[in-house]
Amino acid sequence: MDPTATPASRFNELPTETQEFLSTSAGFFFWFSERLRALALFNGRCIRSSEVNPR
């Protein structure tokens, strides 16, 4: 590998299977972190509302 290469050209030197794996796992990780953040916000809202209105 050329040490002066940009990250994009280094990525293009990788085998196709590796490129596909990296792009799908990065996409999945991004999607998963977004879902986790939404879930955390939702849970935080539920906890706050139960503190305001104790059952």
CHARMM internal coordinates of N, CA and C (Angstrom, degrees):
IC EDIT
DIST 1 N 1 CA 1.4739
DIST 1 CA 1 C 1.5253
ANGL 1 N 1 CA 1 C 110.58
DIST 1 C 2 N 1.3001
ANGL 1 CA 1 C 2 N 116.17
DIHE 1 N 1 CA 1 C 2 N 144.56
DIST 2 N 2 CA 1.4617
ANGL 1 C 2 N 2 CA 122.19
DIHE 1 CA 1 C 2 N 2 CA -179.76
DIST 2 CA 2 C 1.5320
ANGL 2 N 2 CA 2 C 109.26
DIHE 1 C 2 N 2 CA 2 C -82.11
DIST 2 C 3 N 1.3513
ANGL 2 CA 2 C 3 N 118.51
DIHE 2 N 2 CA 2 C 3 N 118.15
DIST 3 N 3 CA 1.4750
ANGL 2 C 3 N 3 CA 119.94
DIHE 2 CA 2 C 3 N 3 CA -178.34
DIST 3 CA 3 C 1.5234
ANGL 3 N 3 CA 3 C 113.52
DIHE 2 C 3 N 3 CA 3 C -65.06
DIST 3 C 4 N 1.3548
ANGL 3 CA 3 C 4 N 117.51
DIHE 3 N 3 CA 3 C 4 N -20.62
DIST 4 N 4 CA 1.4652
ANGL 3 C 4 N 4 CA 119.99
DIHE 3 CA 3 C 4 N 4 CA 179.23
DIST 4 CA 4 C 1.5263
ANGL 4 N 4 CA 4 C 111.95
DIHE 3 C 4 N 4 CA 4 C -87.76
DIST 4 C 5 N 1.3245
ANGL 4 CA 4 C 5 N 116.64
DIHE 4 N 4 CA 4 C 5 N -2.56
DIST 5 N 5 CA 1.4680
ANGL 4 C 5 N 5 CA 120.08
DIHE 4 CA 4 C 5 N 5 CA -177.21
DIST 5 CA 5 C 1.5258
ANGL 5 N 5 CA 5 C 110.57
DIHE 4 C 5 N 5 CA 5 C -67.65
DIST 5 C 6 N 1.3153
ANGL 5 CA 5 C 6 N 115.21
DIHE 5 N 5 CA 5 C 6 N 148.94
DIST 6 N 6 CA 1.4632
ANGL 5 C 6 N 6 CA 120.27
DIHE 5 CA 5 C 6 N 6 CA 175.74
DIST 6 CA 6 C 1.5256
ANGL 6 N 6 CA 6 C 108.78
DIHE 5 C 6 N 6 CA 6 C -74.55
DIST 6 C 7 N 1.3301
ANGL 6 CA 6 C 7 N 118.52
DIHE 6 N 6 CA 6 C 7 N 158.44
DIST 7 N 7 CA 1.4704
ANGL 6 C 7 N 7 CA 119.69
DIHE 6 CA 6 C 7 N 7 CA 177.74
DIST 7 CA 7 C 1.5259
ANGL 7 N 7 CA 7 C 112.80
DIHE 6 C 7 N 7 CA 7 C -53.99
DIST 7 C 8 N 1.3369
ANGL 7 CA 7 C 8 N 116.92
DIHE 7 N 7 CA 7 C 8 N -36.87
DIST 8 N 8 CA 1.4701
ANGL 7 C 8 N 8 CA 119.70
DIHE 7 CA 7 C 8 N 8 CA -179.04
DIST 8 CA 8 C 1.5211
ANGL 8 N 8 CA 8 C 111.25
DIHE 7 C 8 N 8 CA 8 C -65.26
DIST 8 C 9 N 1.3479
ANGL 8 CA 8 C 9 N 117.41
DIHE 8 N 8 CA 8 C 9 N -43.56
DIST 9 N 9 CA 1.4649
ANGL 8 C 9 N 9 CA 118.71
DIHE 8 CA 8 C 9 N 9 CA -179.71
DIST 9 CA 9 C 1.5243
ANGL 9 N 9 CA 9 C 110.73
DIHE 8 C 9 N 9 CA 9 C -71.01
DIST 9 C 10 N 1.3397
ANGL 9 CA 9 C 10 N 117.87
DIHE 9 N 9 CA 9 C 10 N -32.28
DIST 10 N 10 CA 1.4655
ANGL 9 C 10 N 10 CA 120.27
DIHE 9 CA 9 C 10 N 10 CA 174.39
DIST 10 CA 10 C 1.5158
ANGL 10 N 10 CA 10 C 109.36
DIHE 9 C 10 N 10 CA 10 C -62.74
DIST 10 C 11 N 1.3214
ANGL 10 CA 10 C 11 N 115.94
DIHE 10 N 10 CA 10 C 11 N -42.69
DIST 11 N 11 CA 1.4648
ANGL 10 C 11 N 11 CA 120.90
DIHE 10 CA 10 C 11 N 11 CA 179.24
DIST 11 CA 11 C 1.5243
ANGL 11 N 11 CA 11 C 110.25
DIHE 10 C 11 N 11 CA 11 C -59.96
DIST 11 C 12 N 1.3417
ANGL 11 CA 11 C 12 N 116.78
DIHE 11 N 11 CA 11 C 12 N -40.94
DIST 12 N 12 CA 1.4650
ANGL 11 C 12 N 12 CA 120.87
DIHE 11 CA 11 C 12 N 12 CA -179.59
DIST 12 CA 12 C 1.5224
ANGL 12 N 12 CA 12 C 112.79
DIHE 11 C 12 N 12 CA 12 C -68.38
DIST 12 C 13 N 1.3485
ANGL 12 CA 12 C 13 N 117.96
DIHE 12 N 12 CA 12 C 13 N -20.47
DIST 13 N 13 CA 1.4622
ANGL 12 C 13 N 13 CA 120.94
DIHE 12 CA 12 C 13 N 13 CA 177.79
DIST 13 CA 13 C 1.5248
ANGL 13 N 13 CA 13 C 111.95
DIHE 12 C 13 N 13 CA 13 C -78.04
DIST 13 C 14 N 1.3140
ANGL 13 CA 13 C 14 N 116.98
DIHE 13 N 13 CA 13 C 14 N -17.14
DIST 14 N 14 CA 1.4689
ANGL 13 C 14 N 14 CA 120.49
DIHE 13 CA 13 C 14 N 14 CA -178.50
DIST 14 CA 14 C 1.5228
ANGL 14 N 14 CA 14 C 110.45
DIHE 13 C 14 N 14 CA 14 C -70.33
DIST 14 C 15 N 1.3436
ANGL 14 CA 14 C 15 N 117.28
DIHE 14 N 14 CA 14 C 15 N 156.23
DIST 15 N 15 CA 1.4683
ANGL 14 C 15 N 15 CA 120.03
DIHE 14 CA 14 C 15 N 15 CA 174.83
DIST 15 CA 15 C 1.5297
ANGL 15 N 15 CA 15 C 110.76
DIHE 14 C 15 N 15 CA 15 C -60.14
DIST 15 C 16 N 1.3202
ANGL 15 CA 15 C 16 N 116.50
DIHE 15 N 15 CA 15 C 16 N 151.55
DIST 16 N 16 CA 1.4633
ANGL 15 C 16 N 16 CA 121.48
DIHE 15 CA 15 C 16 N 16 CA -177.08
DIST 16 CA 16 C 1.5224
ANGL 16 N 16 CA 16 C 111.61
DIHE 15 C 16 N 16 CA 16 C -56.87
DIST 16 C 17 N 1.3484
ANGL 16 CA 16 C 17 N 117.02
DIHE 16 N 16 CA 16 C 17 N -42.21
DIST 17 N 17 CA 1.4738
ANGL 16 C 17 N 17 CA 119.64
DIHE 16 CA 16 C 17 N 17 CA -179.07
DIST 17 CA 17 C 1.5257
ANGL 17 N 17 CA 17 C 110.10
DIHE 16 C 17 N 17 CA 17 C -60.94
DIST 17 C 18 N 1.3438
ANGL 17 CA 17 C 18 N 116.48
DIHE 17 N 17 CA 17 C 18 N -41.34
DIST 18 N 18 CA 1.4650
ANGL 17 C 18 N 18 CA 120.24
DIHE 17 CA 17 C 18 N 18 CA 179.82
DIST 18 CA 18 C 1.5214
ANGL 18 N 18 CA 18 C 110.27
DIHE 17 C 18 N 18 CA 18 C -64.75
DIST 18 C 19 N 1.3349
ANGL 18 CA 18 C 19 N 117.02
DIHE 18 N 18 CA 18 C 19 N -42.85
DIST 19 N 19 CA 1.4678
ANGL 18 C 19 N 19 CA 120.69
DIHE 18 CA 18 C 19 N 19 CA 178.30
DIST 19 CA 19 C 1.5227
ANGL 19 N 19 CA 19 C 110.27
DIHE 18 C 19 N 19 CA 19 C -59.05
DIST 19 C 20 N 1.3401
ANGL 19 CA 19 C 20 N 116.04
DIHE 19 N 19 CA 19 C 20 N -46.07
DIST 20 N 20 CA 1.4635
ANGL 19 C 20 N 20 CA 119.67
DIHE 19 CA 19 C 20 N 20 CA -179.09
DIST 20 CA 20 C 1.5158
ANGL 20 N 20 CA 20 C 110.68
DIHE 19 C 20 N 20 CA 20 C -63.49
DIST 20 C 21 N 1.3378
ANGL 20 CA 20 C 21 N 116.97
DIHE 20 N 20 CA 20 C 21 N -43.14
DIST 21 N 21 CA 1.4640
ANGL 20 C 21 N 21 CA 120.06
DIHE 20 CA 20 C 21 N 21 CA 179.84
DIST 21 CA 21 C 1.5190
ANGL 21 N 21 CA 21 C 110.94
DIHE 20 C 21 N 21 CA 21 C -61.59
DIST 21 C 22 N 1.3430
ANGL 21 CA 21 C 22 N 116.48
DIHE 21 N 21 CA 21 C 22 N -46.44
DIST 22 N 22 CA 1.4592
ANGL 21 C 22 N 22 CA 119.98
DIHE 21 CA 21 C 22 N 22 CA -178.48
DIST 22 CA 22 C 1.5191
ANGL 22 N 22 CA 22 C 111.27
DIHE 21 C 22 N 22 CA 22 C -63.13
DIST 22 C 23 N 1.3317
ANGL 22 CA 22 C 23 N 117.10
DIHE 22 N 22 CA 22 C 23 N -42.44
DIST 23 N 23 CA 1.4651
ANGL 22 C 23 N 23 CA 118.84
DIHE 22 CA 22 C 23 N 23 CA -177.68
DIST 23 CA 23 C 1.5263
ANGL 23 N 23 CA 23 C 110.69
DIHE 22 C 23 N 23 CA 23 C -69.55
DIST 23 C 24 N 1.3423
ANGL 23 CA 23 C 24 N 117.91
DIHE 23 N 23 CA 23 C 24 N -38.35
DIST 24 N 24 CA 1.4648
ANGL 23 C 24 N 24 CA 118.73
DIHE 23 CA 23 C 24 N 24 CA -179.81
DIST 24 CA 24 C 1.5176
ANGL 24 N 24 CA 24 C 111.05
DIHE 23 C 24 N 24 CA 24 C -72.89
DIST 24 C 25 N 1.3497
ANGL 24 CA 24 C 25 N 118.04
DIHE 24 N 24 CA 24 C 25 N -39.59
DIST 25 N 25 CA 1.4595
ANGL 24 C 25 N 25 CA 118.79
DIHE 24 CA 24 C 25 N 25 CA -179.40
DIST 25 CA 25 C 1.5245
ANGL 25 N 25 CA 25 C 110.64
DIHE 24 C 25 N 25 CA 25 C -69.00
DIST 25 C 26 N 1.3350
ANGL 25 CA 25 C 26 N 117.38
DIHE 25 N 25 CA 25 C 26 N -35.63
DIST 26 N 26 CA 1.4611
ANGL 25 C 26 N 26 CA 120.06
DIHE 25 CA 25 C 26 N 26 CA 176.45
DIST 26 CA 26 C 1.5260
ANGL 26 N 26 CA 26 C 109.88
DIHE 25 C 26 N 26 CA 26 C -65.73
DIST 26 C 27 N 1.3309
ANGL 26 CA 26 C 27 N 116.37
DIHE 26 N 26 CA 26 C 27 N -43.39
DIST 27 N 27 CA 1.4588
ANGL 26 C 27 N 27 CA 120.21
DIHE 26 CA 26 C 27 N 27 CA 177.98
DIST 27 CA 27 C 1.5156
ANGL 27 N 27 CA 27 C 111.68
DIHE 26 C 27 N 27 CA 27 C -63.50
DIST 27 C 28 N 1.3374
ANGL 27 CA 27 C 28 N 115.77
DIHE 27 N 27 CA 27 C 28 N -42.30
DIST 28 N 28 CA 1.4615
ANGL 27 C 28 N 28 CA 119.49
DIHE 27 CA 27 C 28 N 28 CA 178.86
DIST 28 CA 28 C 1.5176
ANGL 28 N 28 CA 28 C 110.45
DIHE 27 C 28 N 28 CA 28 C -64.91
DIST 28 C 29 N 1.3393
ANGL 28 CA 28 C 29 N 116.87
DIHE 28 N 28 CA 28 C 29 N -42.92
DIST 29 N 29 CA 1.4627
ANGL 28 C 29 N 29 CA 120.26
DIHE 28 CA 28 C 29 N 29 CA -179.48
DIST 29 CA 29 C 1.5204
ANGL 29 N 29 CA 29 C 110.42
DIHE 28 C 29 N 29 CA 29 C -61.38
DIST 29 C 30 N 1.3403
ANGL 29 CA 29 C 30 N 116.60
DIHE 29 N 29 CA 29 C 30 N -42.09
DIST 30 N 30 CA 1.4596
ANGL 29 C 30 N 30 CA 120.29
DIHE 29 CA 29 C 30 N 30 CA 179.23
DIST 30 CA 30 C 1.5272
ANGL 30 N 30 CA 30 C 110.03
DIHE 29 C 30 N 30 CA 30 C -62.54
DIST 30 C 31 N 1.3510
ANGL 30 CA 30 C 31 N 116.29
DIHE 30 N 30 CA 30 C 31 N -46.66
DIST 31 N 31 CA 1.4651
ANGL 30 C 31 N 31 CA 121.23
DIHE 30 CA 30 C 31 N 31 CA 179.73
DIST 31 CA 31 C 1.5231
ANGL 31 N 31 CA 31 C 109.99
DIHE 30 C 31 N 31 CA 31 C -60.86
DIST 31 C 32 N 1.3399
ANGL 31 CA 31 C 32 N 115.67
DIHE 31 N 31 CA 31 C 32 N -44.78
DIST 32 N 32 CA 1.4629
ANGL 31 C 32 N 32 CA 120.97
DIHE 31 CA 31 C 32 N 32 CA -177.53
DIST 32 CA 32 C 1.5280
ANGL 32 N 32 CA 32 C 110.84
DIHE 31 C 32 N 32 CA 32 C -64.10
DIST 32 C 33 N 1.3311
ANGL 32 CA 32 C 33 N 118.10
DIHE 32 N 32 CA 32 C 33 N -42.41
DIST 33 N 33 CA 1.4626
ANGL 32 C 33 N 33 CA 120.80
DIHE 32 CA 32 C 33 N 33 CA -179.57
DIST 33 CA 33 C 1.5275
ANGL 33 N 33 CA 33 C 110.43
DIHE 32 C 33 N 33 CA 33 C -66.65
DIST 33 C 34 N 1.3373
ANGL 33 CA 33 C 34 N 117.00
DIHE 33 N 33 CA 33 C 34 N -35.51
DIST 34 N 34 CA 1.4600
ANGL 33 C 34 N 34 CA 119.99
DIHE 33 CA 33 C 34 N 34 CA 176.12
DIST 34 CA 34 C 1.5268
ANGL 34 N 34 CA 34 C 110.88
DIHE 33 C 34 N 34 CA 34 C -63.87
DIST 34 C 35 N 1.3466
ANGL 34 CA 34 C 35 N 116.59
DIHE 34 N 34 CA 34 C 35 N -43.33
DIST 35 N 35 CA 1.4662
ANGL 34 C 35 N 35 CA 120.42
DIHE 34 CA 34 C 35 N 35 CA 178.75
DIST 35 CA 35 C 1.5273
ANGL 35 N 35 CA 35 C 110.01
DIHE 34 C 35 N 35 CA 35 C -62.90
DIST 35 C 36 N 1.3382
ANGL 35 CA 35 C 36 N 117.02
DIHE 35 N 35 CA 35 C 36 N -42.73
DIST 36 N 36 CA 1.4634
ANGL 35 C 36 N 36 CA 120.82
DIHE 35 CA 35 C 36 N 36 CA 179.91
DIST 36 CA 36 C 1.5199
ANGL 36 N 36 CA 36 C 110.73
DIHE 35 C 36 N 36 CA 36 C -61.65
DIST 36 C 37 N 1.3412
ANGL 36 CA 36 C 37 N 116.08
DIHE 36 N 36 CA 36 C 37 N -41.80
DIST 37 N 37 CA 1.4572
ANGL 36 C 37 N 37 CA 119.98
DIHE 36 CA 36 C 37 N 37 CA -178.99
DIST 37 CA 37 C 1.5327
ANGL 37 N 37 CA 37 C 110.14
DIHE 36 C 37 N 37 CA 37 C -64.91
DIST 37 C 38 N 1.3296
ANGL 37 CA 37 C 38 N 116.13
DIHE 37 N 37 CA 37 C 38 N -42.33
DIST 38 N 38 CA 1.4639
ANGL 37 C 38 N 38 CA 120.14
DIHE 37 CA 37 C 38 N 38 CA 178.61
DIST 38 CA 38 C 1.5284
ANGL 38 N 38 CA 38 C 110.26
DIHE 37 C 38 N 38 CA 38 C -63.44
DIST 38 C 39 N 1.3356
ANGL 38 CA 38 C 39 N 116.05
DIHE 38 N 38 CA 38 C 39 N -41.66
DIST 39 N 39 CA 1.4591
ANGL 38 C 39 N 39 CA 120.61
DIHE 38 CA 38 C 39 N 39 CA 179.50
DIST 39 CA 39 C 1.5251
ANGL 39 N 39 CA 39 C 110.68
DIHE 38 C 39 N 39 CA 39 C -64.39
DIST 39 C 40 N 1.3298
ANGL 39 CA 39 C 40 N 116.87
DIHE 39 N 39 CA 39 C 40 N -42.27
DIST 40 N 40 CA 1.4621
ANGL 39 C 40 N 40 CA 121.00
DIHE 39 CA 39 C 40 N 40 CA 179.64
DIST 40 CA 40 C 1.5291
ANGL 40 N 40 CA 40 C 110.38
DIHE 39 C 40 N 40 CA 40 C -63.30
DIST 40 C 41 N 1.3319
ANGL 40 CA 40 C 41 N 117.27
DIHE 40 N 40 CA 40 C 41 N -41.73
DIST 41 N 41 CA 1.4629
ANGL 40 C 41 N 41 CA 120.64
DIHE 40 CA 40 C 41 N 41 CA 178.09
DIST 41 CA 41 C 1.5216
ANGL 41 N 41 CA 41 C 110.29
DIHE 40 C 41 N 41 CA 41 C -63.75
DIST 41 C 42 N 1.3433
ANGL 41 CA 41 C 42 N 116.10
DIHE 41 N 41 CA 41 C 42 N -43.19
DIST 42 N 42 CA 1.4587
ANGL 41 C 42 N 42 CA 120.79
DIHE 41 CA 41 C 42 N 42 CA -179.66
DIST 42 CA 42 C 1.5283
ANGL 42 N 42 CA 42 C 110.61
DIHE 41 C 42 N 42 CA 42 C -63.66
DIST 42 C 43 N 1.3351
ANGL 42 CA 42 C 43 N 117.11
DIHE 42 N 42 CA 42 C 43 N -46.52
DIST 43 N 43 CA 1.4618
ANGL 42 C 43 N 43 CA 120.88
DIHE 42 CA 42 C 43 N 43 CA 178.85
DIST 43 CA 43 C 1.5193
ANGL 43 N 43 CA 43 C 111.27
DIHE 42 C 43 N 43 CA 43 C -62.83
DIST 43 C 44 N 1.3230
ANGL 43 CA 43 C 44 N 116.87
DIHE 43 N 43 CA 43 C 44 N -40.16
DIST 44 N 44 CA 1.4567
ANGL 43 C 44 N 44 CA 120.76
DIHE 43 CA 43 C 44 N 44 CA 177.83
DIST 44 CA 44 C 1.5198
ANGL 44 N 44 CA 44 C 111.14
DIHE 43 C 44 N 44 CA 44 C -60.90
DIST 44 C 45 N 1.3298
ANGL 44 CA 44 C 45 N 116.71
DIHE 44 N 44 CA 44 C 45 N -39.07
DIST 45 N 45 CA 1.4566
ANGL 44 C 45 N 45 CA 121.23
DIHE 44 CA 44 C 45 N 45 CA 179.19
DIST 45 CA 45 C 1.5270
ANGL 45 N 45 CA 45 C 110.16
DIHE 44 C 45 N 45 CA 45 C -67.00
DIST 45 C 46 N 1.3364
ANGL 45 CA 45 C 46 N 116.77
DIHE 45 N 45 CA 45 C 46 N -42.20
DIST 46 N 46 CA 1.4695
ANGL 45 C 46 N 46 CA 120.44
DIHE 45 CA 45 C 46 N 46 CA 179.81
DIST 46 CA 46 C 1.5202
ANGL 46 N 46 CA 46 C 110.72
DIHE 45 C 46 N 46 CA 46 C -64.27
DIST 46 C 47 N 1.3436
ANGL 46 CA 46 C 47 N 116.92
DIHE 46 N 46 CA 46 C 47 N -42.64
DIST 47 N 47 CA 1.4640
ANGL 46 C 47 N 47 CA 120.81
DIHE 46 CA 46 C 47 N 47 CA -179.75
DIST 47 CA 47 C 1.5255
ANGL 47 N 47 CA 47 C 109.45
DIHE 46 C 47 N 47 CA 47 C -63.62
DIST 47 C 48 N 1.3381
ANGL 47 CA 47 C 48 N 116.64
DIHE 47 N 47 CA 47 C 48 N -44.03
DIST 48 N 48 CA 1.4565
ANGL 47 C 48 N 48 CA 119.90
DIHE 47 CA 47 C 48 N 48 CA -179.49
DIST 48 CA 48 C 1.5269
ANGL 48 N 48 CA 48 C 110.96
DIHE 47 C 48 N 48 CA 48 C -63.07
DIST 48 C 49 N 1.3293
ANGL 48 CA 48 C 49 N 117.74
DIHE 48 N 48 CA 48 C 49 N -42.32
DIST 49 N 49 CA 1.4625
ANGL 48 C 49 N 49 CA 119.61
DIHE 48 CA 48 C 49 N 49 CA -178.14
DIST 49 CA 49 C 1.5286
ANGL 49 N 49 CA 49 C 110.67
DIHE 48 C 49 N 49 CA 49 C -69.26
DIST 49 C 50 N 1.3413
ANGL 49 CA 49 C 50 N 118.37
DIHE 49 N 49 CA 49 C 50 N -31.12
DIST 50 N 50 CA 1.4646
ANGL 49 C 50 N 50 CA 119.34
DIHE 49 CA 49 C 50 N 50 CA 178.16
DIST 50 CA 50 C 1.5291
ANGL 50 N 50 CA 50 C 110.57
DIHE 49 C 50 N 50 CA 50 C -74.17
DIST 50 C 51 N 1.3409
ANGL 50 CA 50 C 51 N 117.55
DIHE 50 N 50 CA 50 C 51 N -27.24
DIST 51 N 51 CA 1.4651
ANGL 50 C 51 N 51 CA 119.80
DIHE 50 CA 50 C 51 N 51 CA 175.72
DIST 51 CA 51 C 1.5250
ANGL 51 N 51 CA 51 C 110.09
DIHE 50 C 51 N 51 CA 51 C -71.56
DIST 51 C 52 N 1.3298
ANGL 51 CA 51 C 52 N 116.09
DIHE 51 N 51 CA 51 C 52 N -35.70
DIST 52 N 52 CA 1.4651
ANGL 51 C 52 N 52 CA 120.48
DIHE 51 CA 51 C 52 N 52 CA 179.98
DIST 52 CA 52 C 1.5272
ANGL 52 N 52 CA 52 C 109.77
DIHE 51 C 52 N 52 CA 52 C -71.13
DIST 52 C 53 N 1.3438
ANGL 52 CA 52 C 53 N 116.35
DIHE 52 N 52 CA 52 C 53 N -42.57
DIST 53 N 53 CA 1.4650
ANGL 52 C 53 N 53 CA 120.91
DIHE 52 CA 52 C 53 N 53 CA -179.74
DIST 53 CA 53 C 1.5322
ANGL 53 N 53 CA 53 C 109.80
DIHE 52 C 53 N 53 CA 53 C -115.60
DIST 53 C 54 N 1.3375
ANGL 53 CA 53 C 54 N 118.90
DIHE 53 N 53 CA 53 C 54 N 80.34
DIST 54 N 54 CA 1.4691
ANGL 53 C 54 N 54 CA 118.71
DIHE 53 CA 53 C 54 N 54 CA -179.84
DIST 54 CA 54 C 1.5176
ANGL 54 N 54 CA 54 C 111.18
DIHE 53 C 54 N 54 CA 54 C -63.85
DIST 54 C 55 N 1.3262
ANGL 54 CA 54 C 55 N 116.84
DIHE 54 N 54 CA 54 C 55 N 134.50
DIST 55 N 55 CA 1.4632
ANGL 54 C 55 N 55 CA 120.43
DIHE 54 CA 54 C 55 N 55 CA -178.08
DIST 55 CA 55 C 1.5214
ANGL 55 N 55 CA 55 C 109.69
DIHE 54 C 55 N 55 CA 55 C -82.79
END
COOR INIT
IC SEED 1 N 1 CA 1 C
IC BUILD
